[in-house]
Amino acid sequence: MATPTKMEFAVQMTCQGCVNSVRKVLDGAPGINSVDVLLDTEQVIVESSLPSSQVKDLIEITGKRAVLQGYGSSNGQSHLGAAVAIMEAGSTLMKGVVRLVQTNEMTCVVEGTVDGLPQGTHTVCVHELGDLSRECKSCGDILGLTDKVKGIVTELKVGEDGRGIFRSANHDLKVWNLIGRSMIIHQGPKEGVIKGGNSNRMVCGIIARSAGLFENNKKICACDGVTIWEERDKPLAGQQRQDKSTL
């Protein structure tokens, strides 16, 4: 059974009709366990076993823009750590985000959406080092490569559109041991990645701490003063953004 998580979205809503529209697309949708829509704070809280990008896509069917602001445990307890890796080093075409949350001491949920990948089966891995001085080549070995290869997160199947979406509950990884390391997507299935000695590194990013559920309620970015909606609509560096639901 998939491990559900709670997701906190900021959603542009101005009236009860907006609330009703959001509820209509989420209530009863496969993979959605519960929905709480708060008009006064423009928040939508969803418990789901779906990747956050797919939940955001559902919300945006209504025509309302949505931004994921928090990610956490669904058991009513505080999460034990949350992190994010912005996947953009090593490629000018491949871009995306991988999120991690430690829902309890035994389970780390890892999910991500990456665009621009070649069609086929690829492998998502945690690497020992967060060193991007030579882009993905300087990130060290796959975590635990000589032991139980706990750094292998999941295989990722990509279709003709170049988009890869994954969600995995991992019982070997702990968020607090991953901060400062790196996440890499290797080309090819995991058997070949392990035997090939970490070859075919396509795109990577450093794993950094991120906001958990209800820990980030900003509407304006302190660094440049733009709203979260303006930030959301910025094109990704190095390419024209074909689909704005990646981040």
Buried (B, 14 or more C-beta within 10 A) or exposed (E): EEBBBBBBBBBBBEEEEBBEBBBEBBEEBEBBEEBEBEBEEBBBBBBBBBBBBBBBBBBBEBEBBBBBBBBBBBBEEEBBBBBBBBBBBBBEBBBBBBBBBBBEEEBBBBBBBBBBBEEEBBBBBBBBBBBBEEBBEBBBBBBBBEEEBBBBBBBBEBEEEBBBBBBBBBEBBBBEBBBEBBBBBBBBBBEBBBEEEBEBBBBBBBBEEBBBBBBBEEEEEEEEEEBBEEBBEEEBEEBEBEEBBBB
